[in-house]
Amino acid sequence: MVIACVLKNWLGDVVFSTPAIRALRYHFPLATIVCLAPKRCVPILEANPYVDQVMVFDERHEHRGWLAKLKLISDLKRLKIDRAYLFHRSFTRALLLTLGGAKNRIGYLHKWRQFLLTQAYQEPEGVHHAVDVSLELLRQSGLAVTGDALYEFYFNKNDLEEVKSLLKRTSFKAGRLVAVNPGANWPPKRWPVEHFAELVQELTTRFQVNVIITGGEADQPLADIILRANDPERVVSICGQSSLRQLGALFSLCSLVISSDSGPLHIAGGVGTNVIGIFGPTDPVRTGPRGRGKNIIIHYVPEGQTVPWYGENFPGKGWMDRISAAEVMAAIEKEKLL
């Protein structure tokens, strides 16, 4: 049996799908599980022990034209897919799986794609975590899903060795190590960098920990602001210096990871590290951390606003800036995270 999992585009969404993939492996131990996902998410799926194969679907670039889509359809036909679980609501993906010969196409009703699905279900009403929405699709398709709904992130031995070499260059040691991630893919989700700078100063002086600033190359200007406000002997930046799997390996060596709502927050939760997620215009009920460590959420929504916030003209002040470094420190002390 070949089972295809059609995943969403963002890193966090792919992490959210891991309990469903794990449940499919439990129910179909001898099946070949193939995941269809964006190229940036391929490395993390390749390390997942429940996944046998990863296929790239990049609608905006590599598969933008119909010739590329036809090639993908041909590749899908060769797989001879028995079941396709469409965790993505995309009409295009449902059409590709239909043309690719997937016998059973299972997904939620969305935007006129009912005729493309052999098993179509209504998405659960109310507000639910993305993990639970994926697991509910399995239940509605007839699987008795049991066990926990905690997500996971995987890396390999080489990733861990690379991170240990990186730590040797910084002279930092695992254990008394905290990571902070100041970036996010949408600026309104970012906790003000000045608050991060103040928090790092408090962490290094009160708890005598070393701090690593994480993120992509584009986050280095944020890291520079934090670095200028802190002791260079206790704080370093590795922005742009690690792969996603290496980032997971690094977080596994940390006592705590502090981040806004972002992919790295969920990578940290996925390796079992204690995390603090700082939320504003997004909804932690839907996208909060669900790892095996402590998952602490600090959230502020201005009076009169609702989350998740949608629109073009974000109100700006009065969201994330209302959460202070002192409030985060109080949560660390209350939960005994350090």
C-alpha positions in Angstrom: 0.0 0.0 0.0 1.2 3.5 -0.8 -0.2 6.4 1.3 0.4 10.0 0.2 0.3 12.9 2.7 -0.3 16.3 1.1 1.1 18.8 3.5 0.7 22.6 4.0 3.4 25.1 3.0 4.8 26.5 6.2 7.5 24.9 8.4 5.2 25.0 11.5 2.4 23.4 9.5 4.7 20.5 8.5 5.6 20.0 12.2 1.9 20.1 13.1 1.4 17.2 10.7 3.8 14.8 12.4 1.2 13.3 14.9 -1.0 12.4 11.9 1.9 10.9 10.0 2.8 8.9 13.1 -0.8 7.7 13.4 -0.8 6.6 9.8 2.4 4.6 10.4 0.8 2.9 13.4 -2.3 1.9 11.4 -0.4 0.9 8.3 3.1 -0.4 9.4 4.0 -1.9 6.1 2.8 0.9 3.9 5.0 3.3 1.9 4.3 6.8 3.2 5.1 9.6 0.8 4.8 13.2 1.7 4.2 16.0 -0.8 5.6 19.3 0.5 7.6 22.5 -0.4 11.3 22.1 -1.1 12.3 24.0 2.1 10.6 21.3 4.2 12.1 18.3 2.5 15.2 18.0 4.8 13.0 17.8 8.0 10.7 15.2 6.4 13.6 13.1 5.2 14.7 12.7 8.9 11.3 11.6 10.0 11.4 7.8 10.7 7.7 7.4 9.7 8.2 8.9 6.2 9.6 6.7 3.3 9.7 9.3 0.5 9.3 13.0 0.0 8.1 14.6 -3.2 8.5 18.4 -3.8 5.6 20.5 -4.9 6.4 24.2 -5.3 3.4 25.9 -6.9 5.0 29.4 -6.9 8.3 28.4 -8.6 9.3 25.0 -9.7 5.8 23.8 -10.5 4.3 27.1 -11.5 3.8 26.0 -15.2 1.6 23.2 -16.5 4.5 21.3 -18.0 6.1 20.9 -14.6 2.7 20.0 -13.2 2.3 17.3 -15.9 5.7 15.9 -15.0 4.5 15.7 -11.3 1.3 14.0 -12.4 3.4 11.4 -14.2 5.5 10.8 -11.1 2.4 10.5 -9.0 1.0 7.9 -11.4 4.1 5.8 -11.1 3.6 5.6 -7.3 0.2 4.0 -7.6 -1.2 5.7 -4.6 -3.9 3.8 -2.7 -4.7 6.6 -0.2 -4.0 10.3 -0.3 -4.7 12.4 2.8 -5.0 16.1 1.7 -4.1 18.0 4.8 -3.8 21.1 2.6 -7.0 22.7 1.5 -5.7 23.4 -2.0 -7.9 22.7 -5.1 -4.8 22.4 -7.2 -3.3 19.7 -5.1 -6.6 17.7 -5.1 -6.7 18.0 -8.9 -3.1 16.8 -9.2 -3.7 13.8 -7.0 -6.9 13.0 -9.0 -5.0 13.2 -12.3 -2.1 11.3 -10.7 -4.3 8.3 -10.2 -4.7 8.3 -6.4 -7.5 5.8 -5.7 -8.8 7.3 -2.5 -8.5 11.0 -2.0 -9.4 12.1 1.6 -9.8 15.6 2.7 -11.9 18.4 4.0 -14.5 20.2 1.8 -13.1 23.5 0.5 -13.7 25.7 -2.5 -15.5 23.5 -4.9 -13.2 20.5 -4.7 -15.8 18.0 -3.4 -15.9 16.2 -6.8 -12.2 15.6 -6.6 -12.4 13.8 -3.3 -13.6 10.2 -2.8 -14.0 10.9 0.9 -15.0 14.5 1.7 -15.6 15.7 5.3 -16.7 18.9 7.0 -13.9 20.5 9.0 -14.6 20.5 12.7 -16.5 23.6 13.9 -15.1 26.0 16.4 -11.4 26.8 17.2 -9.1 23.8 17.2 -5.3 23.4 17.1 -3.9 22.5 13.7 -2.6 19.2 15.1 -6.1 18.2 16.1 -7.6 19.2 12.8 -5.3 16.8 11.0 -5.9 14.0 13.4 -9.7 14.5 13.1 -9.4 14.0 9.3 -8.0 10.5 10.1 -10.7 9.8 12.5 -13.5 10.8 10.1 -11.9 8.6 7.4 -12.4 5.6 9.7 -9.1 5.3 11.7 -9.3 4.8 15.4 -6.6 7.4 16.4 -5.3 6.9 19.9 -2.2 8.1 21.8 -1.0 11.7 22.3 -1.3 14.7 20.0 2.2 16.0 20.6 4.3 16.9 17.6 7.9 15.9 16.9 10.9 17.2 15.0 13.8 14.9 13.9 17.4 15.4 13.1 20.3 12.9 12.6 23.7 12.2 14.2 25.6 14.4 11.7 23.4 17.4 12.5 24.1 16.9 16.2 27.9 16.6 15.6 27.9 19.8 13.5 26.1 21.7 16.3 28.6 20.4 18.9 31.4 21.7 16.7 29.7 25.0 16.5 29.3 25.2 20.3 33.0 24.4 20.7 33.9 27.5 18.6 31.7 29.6 20.9 33.1 28.0 24.1 29.4 27.6 25.2 28.4 24.3 26.8 25.1 22.4 26.5 22.8 22.6 29.5 23.2 26.2 30.7 22.2 27.4 27.3 19.2 29.4 26.2 18.2 30.2 22.6 16.2 33.2 21.6 14.6 33.6 18.2 13.7 37.2 17.4 12.4 36.8 13.9 9.1 35.7 12.3 7.9 35.4 8.8 5.3 38.2 9.4 6.6 41.3 11.2 3.5 41.8 13.4 4.3 38.5 15.0 7.6 39.7 16.2 8.1 40.6 19.8 10.0 44.0 19.8 13.7 43.4 19.5 14.4 45.9 22.3 12.4 43.6 24.6 14.5 40.7 23.5 17.7 42.7 24.3 16.4 43.5 27.8 15.4 39.9 28.4 18.8 38.5 27.3 20.5 40.9 29.7 18.3 39.6 32.5 18.9 36.0 31.6 22.6 36.3 31.6 22.9 38.2 34.8 20.2 36.5 36.9 20.6 33.0 35.8 24.2 33.0 34.5 23.3 31.3 31.3 24.8 31.7 27.8 22.4 32.8 25.1 22.4 31.9 21.4 20.4 34.1 19.0 18.9 32.0 16.1 17.3 32.9 12.8 18.0 33.3 9.1 20.5 35.7 7.5 17.7 38.3 7.3 17.4 38.2 11.1 21.0 39.3 11.7 20.1 43.0 12.0 17.8 42.0 14.9 20.6 39.9 16.4 23.0 42.9 16.1 20.7 45.0 18.3 20.6 42.3 20.9 24.4 41.8 20.8 25.1 45.5 21.2 23.1 45.6 24.4 24.8 42.6 26.0 28.1 41.0 27.0 29.7 39.4 24.0 31.2 36.7 26.2 27.7 35.5 27.1 25.7 36.1 23.9 26.4 35.0 20.3 24.4 34.9 17.1 24.3 32.0 14.6 21.7 33.6 12.3 22.1 32.1 8.8 24.7 29.5 10.0 22.5 26.4 10.6 20.2 24.2 8.6 16.7 23.5 10.0 17.8 20.1 11.2 20.9 21.5 12.9 18.7 24.1 14.5 16.6 21.2 16.0 19.9 19.6 17.2 20.9 22.9 18.8 17.6 23.3 20.6 17.8 19.8 21.9 20.9 20.9 23.9 19.2 24.0 25.3 17.4 24.4 28.6 14.9 26.8 27.2 14.0 28.4 23.8 12.1 31.7 23.7 10.5 32.8 20.4 7.5 34.5 18.9 5.1 32.4 16.9 7.4 31.0 14.2 8.8 27.8 12.8 11.8 27.7 15.2 9.4 27.8 18.2 7.8 24.6 16.9 11.2 23.0 16.0 12.2 23.6 19.6 8.9 22.1 20.9 9.3 19.2 18.5 12.6 18.1 20.0 11.2 18.2 23.5 12.8 21.4 24.8 11.0 23.7 27.2 9.7 26.7 25.2 8.1 30.1 25.8 6.0 31.3 22.9 5.2 35.0 22.7 1.9 35.6 20.8 0.1 38.7 19.6 -2.1 38.7 16.4 -2.0 34.9 15.9 -4.0 32.5 18.0 -2.1 30.0 20.2 -5.2 27.9 20.5 -4.7 27.1 16.8 -0.9 27.3 16.5 0.6 27.2 20.0 3.5 24.9 20.9 2.6 21.2 21.4 6.0 19.6 22.2 6.9 17.1 24.9 8.6 19.7 27.1 6.9 22.6 29.0 4.9 24.7 26.5 4.4 28.2 28.1 2.4 30.8 26.2 2.4 34.5 26.8 -0.3 36.3 24.8 -1.7 39.8 24.7 -4.7 40.9 22.6 -5.8 44.6 22.8 -9.3 45.3 23.9 -11.7 45.2 21.0 -9.5 43.0 18.8 -9.8 39.3 18.0 -7.3 36.7 16.9 -6.2 35.5 14.4 -6.0 39.1 13.1 -6.6 39.4 9.3 -6.2 42.5 7.1 -3.8 44.8 5.3 -3.5 47.7 7.8 -2.3 46.1 11.0 -3.1 48.4 14.0 0.6 48.3 15.1 1.2 49.5 18.7 -0.6 47.8 21.6 0.0 44.2 20.7 3.4 42.5 21.2 4.9 45.6 22.7 2.6 45.3 25.7 4.4 42.1 26.8 7.4 43.1 28.9 10.7 41.3 29.5 9.7 41.3 33.2 6.6 39.2 32.3 8.7 36.7 30.5 11.2 36.5 33.4 8.3 36.0 35.8 7.0 33.0 33.7 10.5 31.5 33.7 10.7 31.7 37.5 7.2 30.5 38.1 7.6 27.4 35.9 11.2 26.9 37.1 12.5 26.7 33.6 16.1 27.6 34.6 
